[in-house]
Amino acid sequence: MINKILDGRHFLIAEDHQTNQIVVTKMIEALGGTYDLASDGLEAIELFHPGKYDLALLDIEMPRKSGLEVIRHIRNDPNVASDFPILALTAFVLPNHKVQIREAGATAILAKPIVDLVDFGKSLSKYFDHKPVPSIQGEIDINANALDDLKNSLGKDIASDLVQNLDADLEKIHGSLAKLSKPVDKNAVRRDTHALLSLAGMAGADGLVEMTRNLNNECGNLSDEELINVSSDILIQIENLRSYLVIWSKG
């Protein structure tokens, strides 16, 4: 039996391809959610009203208005909460595309095609199930339960020591990535991002994990300038994660 983990949640879905519409809407229904469906970006803007939806799921490549334009429209509405979740659907996985999407204001990115119902449900439900993240400068996509689960498993003292070591390791990687210059040592970037994947995953920093994995995978295909630009976005996320660790440690 399918877990109705989206029961009671109402979604705005914007997708212009009929096959993708069927897949996404049927999955939402199977997981217990309800939705309004827009067939292009302009229709999505017309449908959207603050407080009407629990989450917006937006395709990026749409006619009339693109997904990026819809995201900016929502983020520029003063009546919309800053933490309203907007998930971007895209088949483009290159770092420069992801940077553009995040700069527009997307909370996270889901890669198309969507084929796994359980993974899809988890990707959406985490924005409703976890505790609020303490307010810090900047934005960070994080599962706020991850460190609490670690504390419950290892005990408060061990978890606190582990978080201190985690912060020290993040500081080293931040320092290394901050020094990137042309010509970029791609092997060093691979080593740093490989280590960062584990650290960010331990802290529940899902957005940073995604960005880091993508950089690690695409490192050999990117120019020096692209590597430096993408690393700059990762540096911001590391800084935000370190700020979050300070807040968590005082909790």
Backbone as CSV, one residue per row, in Angstrom:
resi,resn,N_x,N_y,N_z,CA_x,CA_y,CA_z,C_x,C_y,C_z
1,MET,0.839,-1.200,0.000,0.000,0.000,0.000,0.880,1.259,0.000
2,ILE,0.537,2.223,-0.828,1.326,3.444,-0.945,1.079,4.359,0.248
3,ASN,2.160,4.874,0.817,2.069,5.805,1.936,1.579,7.162,1.439
4,LYS,0.475,7.648,1.998,-0.105,8.931,1.571,0.609,10.085,2.276
5,ILE,1.898,10.222,1.992,2.702,11.193,2.730,2.411,12.638,2.345
6,LEU,1.669,12.852,1.262,1.328,14.220,0.853,-0.130,14.553,1.153
7,ASP,-0.764,13.745,1.990,-2.170,13.947,2.317,-2.395,15.343,2.901
8,GLY,-3.373,16.051,2.357,-3.709,17.379,2.854,-2.885,18.501,2.251
9,ARG,-1.950,18.165,1.376,-1.086,19.184,0.753,-1.590,19.520,-0.650
10,HIS,-1.546,20.814,-0.965,-2.051,21.291,-2.255,-0.907,21.926,-3.040
11,PHE,-0.749,21.508,-4.295,0.412,21.879,-5.086,0.021,22.672,-6.332
12,LEU,0.916,23.574,-6.722,0.854,24.189,-8.041,1.857,23.450,-8.915
13,ILE,1.369,22.863,-10.004,2.228,22.155,-10.951,2.189,22.901,-12.276
14,ALA,3.355,23.233,-12.800,3.444,23.892,-14.110,4.320,23.039,-15.008
15,GLU,3.717,22.508,-16.071,4.414,21.612,-16.997,3.699,21.661,-18.333
16,ASP,4.460,21.854,-19.427,3.801,22.024,-20.726,3.690,20.747,-21.547
17,HIS,4.442,19.699,-21.191,4.368,18.453,-21.941,3.357,17.503,-21.307
18,GLN,2.451,16.984,-22.127,1.342,16.190,-21.626,1.803,14.929,-20.898
19,THR,2.800,14.249,-21.443,3.276,13.022,-20.791,3.804,13.321,-19.391
20,ASN,4.603,14.384,-19.284,5.132,14.765,-17.966,4.012,15.205,-17.035
21,GLN,2.997,15.869,-17.583,1.840,16.256,-16.768,1.188,15.030,-16.134
22,ILE,0.999,14.008,-16.947,0.348,12.792,-16.454,1.182,12.135,-15.359
23,VAL,2.487,12.032,-15.588,3.359,11.380,-14.610,3.324,12.107,-13.275
24,VAL,3.524,13.425,-13.306,3.609,14.192,-12.060,2.264,14.221,-11.334
25,THR,1.193,14.481,-12.055,-0.111,14.587,-11.389,-0.560,13.249,-10.815
26,LYS,-0.320,12.160,-11.534,-0.716,10.840,-11.029,0.092,10.457,-9.794
27,MET,1.347,10.861,-9.765,2.166,10.592,-8.581,1.681,11.411,-7.390
28,ILE,1.359,12.675,-7.618,0.820,13.512,-6.543,-0.460,12.889,-5.987
29,GLU,-1.342,12.463,-6.875,-2.588,11.833,-6.447,-2.322,10.558,-5.659
30,ALA,-1.400,9.729,-6.137,-1.087,8.469,-5.473,-0.547,8.691,-4.066
31,LEU,0.129,9.817,-3.871,0.717,10.128,-2.564,-0.229,10.925,-1.673
32,GLY,-1.456,11.163,-2.152,-2.475,11.786,-1.320,-2.635,13.275,-1.483
33,GLY,-1.853,13.900,-2.370,-1.935,15.346,-2.539,-2.960,15.768,-3.574
34,THR,-3.255,17.051,-3.602,-4.105,17.641,-4.622,-3.301,18.708,-5.353
35,TYR,-3.829,19.169,-6.497,-3.022,20.081,-7.311,-3.899,20.918,-8.232
36,ASP,-3.311,22.026,-8.677,-3.790,22.789,-9.829,-2.701,22.678,-10.887
37,LEU,-3.108,22.466,-12.127,-2.152,22.239,-13.207,-2.145,23.402,-14.184
38,ALA,-0.972,23.954,-14.426,-0.782,24.991,-15.436,-0.009,24.400,-16.600
39,SER,-0.405,24.752,-17.807,0.235,24.207,-18.999,1.361,25.086,-19.534
40,ASP,1.539,26.262,-18.963,2.670,27.114,-19.327,2.930,28.095,-18.196
41,GLY,3.992,28.885,-18.340,4.387,29.777,-17.265,3.398,30.880,-16.974
42,LEU,2.780,31.432,-18.008,1.818,32.504,-17.795,0.605,31.998,-17.023
43,GLU,0.139,30.809,-17.365,-0.993,30.233,-16.641,-0.622,29.960,-15.186
44,ALA,0.616,29.574,-14.948,1.072,29.347,-13.575,1.010,30.635,-12.760
45,ILE,1.452,31.732,-13.361,1.410,33.031,-12.681,-0.032,33.430,-12.387
46,GLU,-0.925,33.170,-13.329,-2.332,33.514,-13.141,-2.978,32.674,-12.034
47,LEU,-2.560,31.431,-11.902,-3.131,30.538,-10.890,-2.602,30.839,-9.491
48,PHE,-1.353,31.292,-9.419,-0.706,31.416,-8.112,-1.277,32.567,-7.288
49,HIS,-1.580,32.258,-6.028,-1.963,33.266,-5.037,-1.309,32.912,-3.713
50,PRO,-0.784,33.889,-2.983,-0.135,33.604,-1.704,-1.077,32.854,-0.754
51,GLY,-0.568,31.803,-0.152,-1.339,31.023,0.802,-2.187,29.929,0.193
52,LYS,-2.273,29.890,-1.124,-3.133,28.905,-1.785,-2.466,27.533,-1.871
53,TYR,-1.139,27.510,-1.988,-0.427,26.255,-2.212,0.600,25.991,-1.110
54,ASP,0.876,24.703,-0.917,1.918,24.302,0.023,3.281,24.238,-0.650
55,LEU,3.296,24.065,-1.962,4.555,23.935,-2.693,4.278,24.136,-4.178
56,ALA,5.232,24.725,-4.879,5.131,24.890,-6.335,6.165,23.999,-7.013
57,LEU,5.713,23.267,-8.013,6.569,22.361,-8.769,6.567,22.850,-10.215
58,LEU,7.682,23.449,-10.657,7.689,24.202,-11.905,8.704,23.667,-12.904
59,ASP,8.217,23.354,-14.105,9.131,23.050,-15.203,9.848,24.344,-15.592
60,ILE,11.092,24.229,-16.013,11.871,25.421,-16.342,11.649,25.866,-17.784
61,GLU,11.599,24.936,-18.705,11.430,25.274,-20.124,9.953,25.238,-20.491
62,MET,9.278,26.397,-20.474,7.851,26.483,-20.799,7.590,27.661,-21.722
63,PRO,6.536,27.586,-22.533,6.187,28.714,-23.414,5.546,29.863,-22.639
64,ARG,5.495,30.999,-23.292,4.897,32.252,-22.803,5.671,32.846,-21.628
65,LYS,5.821,32.098,-20.556,6.687,32.506,-19.444,7.503,31.290,-19.026
66,SER,8.803,31.446,-18.863,9.643,30.323,-18.462,9.485,30.045,-16.969
67,GLY,9.968,28.887,-16.556,9.943,28.567,-15.134,10.741,29.558,-14.311
68,LEU,11.849,30.051,-14.863,12.651,31.047,-14.149,11.836,32.315,-13.898
69,GLU,11.053,32.727,-14.883,10.219,33.920,-14.726,9.132,33.695,-13.680
70,VAL,8.581,32.494,-13.655,7.554,32.186,-12.649,8.160,32.211,-11.249
71,ILE,9.333,31.626,-11.108,10.007,31.619,-9.803,10.257,33.053,-9.336
72,ARG,10.771,33.892,-10.222,11.048,35.285,-9.838,9.763,36.016,-9.469
73,HIS,8.688,35.747,-10.204,7.398,36.368,-9.895,6.960,36.016,-8.479
74,ILE,7.072,34.752,-8.116,6.655,34.306,-6.777,7.559,34.924,-5.714
75,ARG,8.856,34.898,-5.949,9.792,35.418,-4.948,9.668,36.932,-4.775
76,ASN,9.228,37.631,-5.803,9.090,39.086,-5.710,7.772,39.524,-5.093
77,ASP,6.883,38.576,-4.810,5.598,38.904,-4.183,5.813,39.085,-2.684
78,PRO,5.600,40.281,-2.140,5.864,40.518,-0.719,4.945,39.732,0.212
79,ASN,3.855,39.194,-0.321,2.919,38.433,0.504,3.240,36.944,0.563
80,VAL,4.302,36.527,-0.121,4.709,35.125,-0.115,5.838,34.940,0.898
81,ALA,5.699,33.955,1.759,6.729,33.674,2.760,8.055,33.345,2.082
82,SER,9.148,33.807,2.676,10.462,33.609,2.063,10.847,32.140,1.987
83,ASP,10.263,31.309,2.859,10.602,29.885,2.844,9.590,29.044,2.072
84,PHE,8.703,29.686,1.303,7.766,28.922,0.491,8.556,28.040,-0.470
85,PRO,8.326,26.728,-0.462,9.150,25.837,-1.288,8.776,25.859,-2.765
86,ILE,9.772,26.117,-3.602,9.622,26.082,-5.051,10.634,25.079,-5.589
87,LEU,10.143,24.025,-6.213,11.011,23.006,-6.772,11.008,23.111,-8.294
88,ALA,12.182,23.183,-8.853,12.329,23.320,-10.305,12.501,21.949,-10.942
89,LEU,11.740,21.711,-11.989,11.866,20.481,-12.785,12.665,20.785,-14.038
90,THR,13.741,20.038,-14.260,14.537,20.302,-15.449,15.297,19.062,-15.878
91,ALA,15.475,18.945,-17.179,16.306,17.874,-17.724,17.751,18.333,-17.885
92,PHE,18.008,19.622,-17.697,19.352,20.165,-17.811,20.066,20.037,-16.473
93,VAL,21.208,19.341,-16.460,21.895,19.084,-15.201,23.268,19.748,-15.120
94,LEU,23.634,20.516,-16.126,24.926,21.176,-16.083,24.947,22.258,-15.004
95,PRO,26.104,22.485,-14.389,26.186,23.439,-13.288,25.673,24.834,-13.618
96,ASN,25.941,25.328,-14.846,25.512,26.699,-15.154,23.989,26.813,-15.176
97,HIS,23.293,25.731,-15.584,21.837,25.745,-15.538,21.349,25.773,-14.089
98,LYS,21.984,24.955,-13.246,21.569,24.895,-11.845,21.832,26.222,-11.138
99,VAL,22.934,26.867,-11.481,23.231,28.171,-10.888,22.135,29.180,-11.241
100,GLN,21.726,29.208,-12.508,20.670,30.124,-12.943,19.361,29.863,-12.194
101,ILE,19.027,28.609,-12.015,17.776,28.240,-11.346,17.811,28.663,-9.888
102,ARG,18.925,28.414,-9.227,19.022,28.783,-7.806,19.064,30.304,-7.639
103,GLU,19.724,30.982,-8.554,19.758,32.445,-8.470,18.374,33.043,-8.654
104,ALA,17.521,32.380,-9.414,16.148,32.860,-9.603,15.338,32.724,-8.323
105,GLY,15.730,31.786,-7.447,15.031,31.633,-6.173,14.452,30.262,-5.907
106,ALA,14.816,29.266,-6.712,14.314,27.913,-6.471,14.875,27.359,-5.175
107,THR,14.042,26.633,-4.453,14.483,25.995,-3.221,15.360,24.794,-3.523
108,ALA,14.981,24.023,-4.533,15.731,22.827,-4.914,15.403,22.490,-6.363
109,ILE,16.137,21.534,-6.899,15.983,21.123,-8.294,15.734,19.625,-8.352
110,LEU,14.722,19.227,-9.117,14.449,17.817,-9.365,14.760,17.525,-10.829
111,ALA,15.593,16.524,-11.056,15.973,16.175,-12.419,14.904,15.319,-13.080
112,LYS,14.590,15.645,-14.326,13.678,14.829,-15.121,14.491,13.811,-15.916
113,PRO,13.926,12.625,-16.183,12.539,12.237,-15.901,12.345,11.769,-14.463
114,ILE,11.138,11.935,-13.946,10.778,11.424,-12.624,10.189,10.036,-12.808
115,VAL,10.818,9.042,-12.191,10.386,7.663,-12.425,10.090,6.898,-11.143
116,ASP,10.584,7.359,-10.013,10.425,6.623,-8.763,9.437,7.326,-7.851
117,LEU,8.308,6.698,-7.585,7.254,7.308,-6.777,7.722,7.588,-5.356
118,VAL,8.426,6.629,-4.750,8.855,6.788,-3.362,9.848,7.936,-3.230
119,ASP,10.844,7.972,-4.120,11.832,9.059,-4.067,11.181,10.415,-4.320
120,PHE,10.240,10.445,-5.242,9.525,11.687,-5.534,8.771,12.174,-4.301
121,GLY,8.074,11.252,-3.630,7.340,11.618,-2.417,8.252,12.142,-1.330
122,LYS,9.406,11.513,-1.168,10.361,11.972,-0.155,10.895,13.366,-0.491
123,SER,11.125,13.592,-1.787,11.659,14.893,-2.213,10.701,16.031,-1.878
124,LEU,9.390,15.753,-1.913,8.396,16.779,-1.615,8.077,16.843,-0.130
125,SER,7.923,15.682,0.506,7.437,15.656,1.884,8.430,16.239,2.881
126,LYS,9.711,16.251,2.523,10.692,16.762,3.488,10.478,18.243,3.786
127,TYR,9.766,18.945,2.904,9.519,20.366,3.157,8.362,20.570,4.136
128,PHE,7.690,19.495,4.487,6.588,19.581,5.439,6.893,18.860,6.742
129,ASP,7.790,17.863,6.708,7.980,16.993,7.859,9.029,17.486,8.840
130,HIS,10.082,18.117,8.333,11.159,18.466,9.247,10.869,19.753,10.006
131,LYS,11.598,19.933,11.092,11.451,21.121,11.929,11.980,22.347,11.186
132,PRO,11.478,23.545,11.547,11.985,24.749,10.890,13.483,24.925,11.125
133,VAL,14.167,25.353,10.109,15.591,25.622,10.239,15.792,26.981,10.891
134,PRO,16.686,27.093,11.874,16.949,28.388,12.495,17.355,29.415,11.444
135,SER,16.970,30.657,11.662,17.233,31.713,10.689,18.712,32.065,10.669
136,ILE,19.322,32.074,9.492,20.708,32.479,9.325,20.783,33.362,8.094
137,GLN,21.901,34.036,7.936,22.076,34.866,6.752,22.204,33.967,5.528
138,GLY,21.517,34.324,4.460,21.550,33.508,3.268,20.548,32.381,3.343
139,GLU,20.563,31.508,2.349,19.637,30.397,2.274,20.400,29.087,2.271
140,ILE,19.815,28.057,2.902,20.415,26.750,2.904,19.319,25.712,2.911
141,ASP,19.463,24.732,2.015,18.502,23.635,1.916,19.020,22.518,2.804
142,ILE,18.375,22.319,3.979,18.921,21.385,4.955,17.809,20.604,5.634
143,ASN,18.082,19.344,5.894,17.196,18.509,6.694,17.539,18.748,8.156
144,ALA,16.707,19.494,8.846,17.033,19.926,10.205,17.007,18.793,11.214
145,ASN,16.543,17.622,10.818,16.516,16.495,11.744,17.823,15.709,11.747
146,ALA,18.677,15.906,10.747,19.848,15.047,10.575,20.765,15.072,11.797
147,LEU,21.125,16.254,12.268,22.030,16.342,13.410,21.356,15.901,14.698
148,ASP,20.067,16.148,14.820,19.341,15.667,16.006,19.322,14.150,16.047
149,ASP,19.150,13.521,14.891,19.181,12.054,14.827,20.561,11.538,15.226
150,LEU,21.586,12.260,14.788,22.949,11.885,15.146,23.158,11.982,16.655
151,LYS,22.641,13.046,17.257,22.773,13.219,18.706,22.037,12.119,19.459
152,ASN,20.865,11.757,18.963,20.096,10.702,19.618,20.796,9.350,19.515
153,SER,21.537,9.143,18.422,22.220,7.866,18.215,23.528,7.776,18.990
154,LEU,24.292,8.870,19.031,25.632,8.843,19.613,25.719,9.445,21.002
155,GLY,24.710,10.217,21.381,24.777,10.943,22.640,25.213,12.374,22.405
156,LYS,24.809,13.264,23.301,25.036,14.699,23.103,26.514,15.046,23.029
157,ASP,27.338,14.496,23.936,28.750,14.875,23.993,29.504,14.441,22.742
158,ILE,29.276,13.194,22.316,29.967,12.690,21.135,29.520,13.463,19.897
159,ALA,28.208,13.732,19.806,27.688,14.476,18.662,28.266,15.884,18.617
160,SER,28.401,16.518,19.769,28.964,17.869,19.823,30.418,17.878,19.358
161,ASP,31.194,16.878,19.789,32.587,16.774,19.333,32.642,16.536,17.836
162,LEU,31.737,15.708,17.356,31.708,15.403,15.927,31.400,16.651,15.106
163,VAL,30.467,17.471,15.594,30.102,18.695,14.886,31.274,19.681,14.870
164,GLN,32.044,19.726,15.963,33.233,20.588,15.979,34.241,20.151,14.920
165,ASN,34.450,18.832,14.824,35.365,18.321,13.805,34.814,18.576,12.399
166,LEU,33.508,18.440,12.259,32.855,18.704,10.982,33.083,20.141,10.555
167,ASP,32.927,21.067,11.479,33.130,22.480,11.169,34.578,22.753,10.766
168,ALA,35.523,22.103,11.468,36.943,22.299,11.144,37.255,21.789,9.737
169,ASP,36.676,20.652,9.380,36.898,20.110,8.042,36.265,21.005,6.972
170,LEU,35.086,21.532,7.260,34.437,22.453,6.319,35.275,23.707,6.115
171,GLU,35.894,24.175,7.194,36.740,25.372,7.102,37.931,25.124,6.178
172,LYS,38.522,23.919,6.265,39.667,23.592,5.409,39.252,23.549,3.940
173,ILE,38.132,22.901,3.670,37.674,22.808,2.279,37.296,24.174,1.737
174,HIS,36.653,24.995,2.574,36.305,26.354,2.166,37.562,27.125,1.782
175,GLY,38.601,27.002,2.602,39.851,27.715,2.321,40.488,27.268,1.025
176,SER,40.403,25.959,0.755,40.976,25.421,-0.474,40.221,25.905,-1.707
177,LEU,38.883,25.810,-1.685,38.080,26.233,-2.834,38.144,27.749,-3.041
178,ALA,38.316,28.488,-1.957,38.369,29.951,-2.058,39.636,30.427,-2.774
179,LYS,40.639,29.578,-2.854,41.912,29.962,-3.470,41.994,29.569,-4.950
180,LEU,40.920,29.044,-5.511,40.961,28.621,-6.912,41.317,29.787,-7.825
181,SER,42.218,29.515,-8.737,42.587,30.518,-9.734,43.059,29.785,-10.985
182,LYS,43.099,30.498,-12.090,43.512,29.895,-13.355,45.032,29.706,-13.385
183,PRO,45.520,28.559,-13.846,44.756,27.364,-14.241,44.301,26.577,-13.007
184,VAL,43.086,26.080,-13.046,42.503,25.368,-11.909,43.053,23.943,-11.840
185,ASP,43.429,23.539,-10.639,43.858,22.161,-10.390,42.604,21.304,-10.225
186,LYS,42.168,20.649,-11.288,40.911,19.904,-11.260,40.978,18.689,-10.339
187,ASN,42.154,18.095,-10.200,42.291,16.970,-9.277,42.053,17.415,-7.838
188,ALA,42.524,18.609,-7.511,42.302,19.144,-6.161,40.821,19.428,-5.937
189,VAL,40.139,19.949,-6.971,38.706,20.204,-6.861,37.950,18.897,-6.639
190,ARG,38.352,17.847,-7.353,37.702,16.543,-7.177,37.904,16.027,-5.755
191,ARG,39.121,16.174,-5.219,39.388,15.711,-3.849,38.550,16.491,-2.840
192,ASP,38.495,17.820,-3.011,37.744,18.651,-2.069,36.247,18.344,-2.127
193,THR,35.719,18.208,-3.338,34.278,17.960,-3.459,33.920,16.549,-3.006
194,HIS,34.824,15.601,-3.191,34.574,14.238,-2.697,34.450,14.257,-1.172
195,ALA,35.353,14.964,-0.511,35.285,15.062,0.954,34.054,15.838,1.402
196,LEU,33.738,16.899,0.658,32.604,17.742,1.031,31.289,16.983,0.926
197,LEU,31.169,16.074,-0.029,29.942,15.283,-0.171,29.608,14.560,1.125
198,SER,30.599,13.945,1.728,30.378,13.201,2.964,30.014,14.125,4.116
199,LEU,30.719,15.243,4.222,30.480,16.186,5.319,29.091,16.808,5.230
200,ALA,28.731,17.259,4.029,27.420,17.891,3.843,26.298,16.879,4.061
201,GLY,26.519,15.642,3.603,25.513,14.609,3.810,25.303,14.304,5.270
202,MET,26.369,14.277,6.058,26.262,14.019,7.491,25.431,15.094,8.181
203,ALA,25.586,16.350,7.731,24.859,17.468,8.336,23.441,17.604,7.803
204,GLY,23.086,16.828,6.783,21.745,16.941,6.199,21.597,18.114,5.258
205,ALA,22.722,18.637,4.749,22.679,19.793,3.846,22.412,19.311,2.423
206,ASP,21.153,19.005,2.130,20.788,18.359,0.876,21.138,19.212,-0.353
207,GLY,20.898,20.507,-0.259,21.204,21.382,-1.387,22.691,21.418,-1.687
208,LEU,23.505,21.478,-0.643,24.959,21.492,-0.823,25.441,20.158,-1.380
209,VAL,24.846,19.057,-0.931,25.197,17.739,-1.465,24.955,17.701,-2.970
210,GLU,23.800,18.188,-3.392,23.456,18.172,-4.812,24.433,19.010,-5.633
211,MET,24.723,20.217,-5.166,25.640,21.090,-5.884,27.041,20.475,-5.953
212,THR,27.480,19.886,-4.841,28.824,19.323,-4.766,28.950,18.085,-5.644
213,ARG,27.958,17.219,-5.613,27.994,16.018,-6.448,28.051,16.385,-7.933
214,ASN,27.269,17.392,-8.290,27.256,17.796,-9.694,28.606,18.360,-10.124
215,LEU,29.229,19.163,-9.272,30.540,19.711,-9.589,31.576,18.601,-9.687
216,ASN,31.513,17.649,-8.776,32.456,16.536,-8.789,32.323,15.726,-10.081
217,ASN,31.091,15.487,-10.492,30.841,14.689,-11.693,31.252,15.414,-12.973
218,GLU,31.031,16.734,-12.999,31.240,17.500,-14.225,32.575,18.225,-14.273
219,CYS,33.396,18.032,-13.260,34.633,18.812,-13.129,35.482,18.781,-14.398
220,GLY,35.638,17.599,-14.973,36.486,17.468,-16.149,35.942,18.132,-17.392
221,ASN,34.642,18.418,-17.412,34.005,19.002,-18.592,33.888,20.521,-18.524
222,LEU,34.252,21.112,-17.400,34.048,22.553,-17.206,35.321,23.341,-17.456
223,SER,35.138,24.557,-17.926,36.277,25.466,-18.096,36.705,25.989,-16.730
224,ASP,37.890,26.579,-16.682,38.376,27.145,-15.419,37.397,28.188,-14.883
225,GLU,36.885,29.030,-15.767,35.961,30.080,-15.344,34.676,29.482,-14.771
226,GLU,34.158,28.430,-15.420,32.951,27.784,-14.913,33.209,27.146,-13.558
227,LEU,34.351,26.519,-13.395,34.691,25.896,-12.116,34.754,26.923,-10.992
228,ILE,35.353,28.037,-11.275,35.470,29.086,-10.257,34.100,29.652,-9.900
229,ASN,33.236,29.854,-10.918,31.896,30.392,-10.667,31.050,29.435,-9.821
230,VAL,31.069,28.163,-10.190,30.276,27.187,-9.437,30.831,27.027,-8.023
231,SER,32.150,27.039,-7.895,32.758,26.933,-6.567,32.369,28.101,-5.678
232,SER,32.178,29.264,-6.271,31.766,30.440,-5.494,30.399,30.222,-4.855
233,ASP,29.492,29.578,-5.582,28.174,29.284,-5.016,28.276,28.245,-3.902
234,ILE,29.162,27.276,-4.076,29.359,26.268,-3.043,29.969,26.898,-1.794
235,LEU,30.865,27.861,-1.979,31.467,28.546,-0.830,30.402,29.217,0.032
236,ILE,29.416,29.838,-0.628,28.330,30.487,0.121,27.562,29.455,0.931
237,GLN,27.299,28.297,0.317,26.571,27.246,1.020,27.370,26.684,2.198
238,ILE,28.681,26.575,2.036,29.521,26.119,3.159,29.460,27.115,4.305
239,GLU,29.532,28.405,3.979,29.447,29.437,5.016,28.113,29.360,5.752
240,ASN,27.046,29.175,5.002,25.723,29.065,5.624,25.622,27.823,6.497
241,LEU,26.194,26.718,6.018,26.169,25.490,6.815,26.953,25.665,8.104
242,ARG,28.087,26.326,8.047,28.877,26.552,9.267,28.114,27.450,10.249
243,SER,27.400,28.425,9.731,26.566,29.269,10.594,25.459,28.426,11.251
244,TYR,24.881,27.522,10.470,23.833,26.648,11.003,24.401,25.747,12.103
245,LEU,25.618,25.239,11.921,26.227,24.380,12.928,26.423,25.133,14.250
246,VAL,26.765,26.401,14.169,26.917,27.211,15.386,25.571,27.315,16.118
247,ILE,24.523,27.584,15.359,23.182,27.701,15.949,22.754,26.375,16.561
248,TRP,22.982,25.284,15.839,22.600,23.967,16.347,23.349,23.633,17.637
249,SER,24.626,23.963,17.691,25.435,23.649,18.871,24.958,24.370,20.116
250,LYS,24.334,25.531,19.927,23.834,26.306,21.074,22.439,25.886,21.495
251,GLY,21.802,25.009,20.684,20.418,24.609,20.946,20.294,23.590,22.064
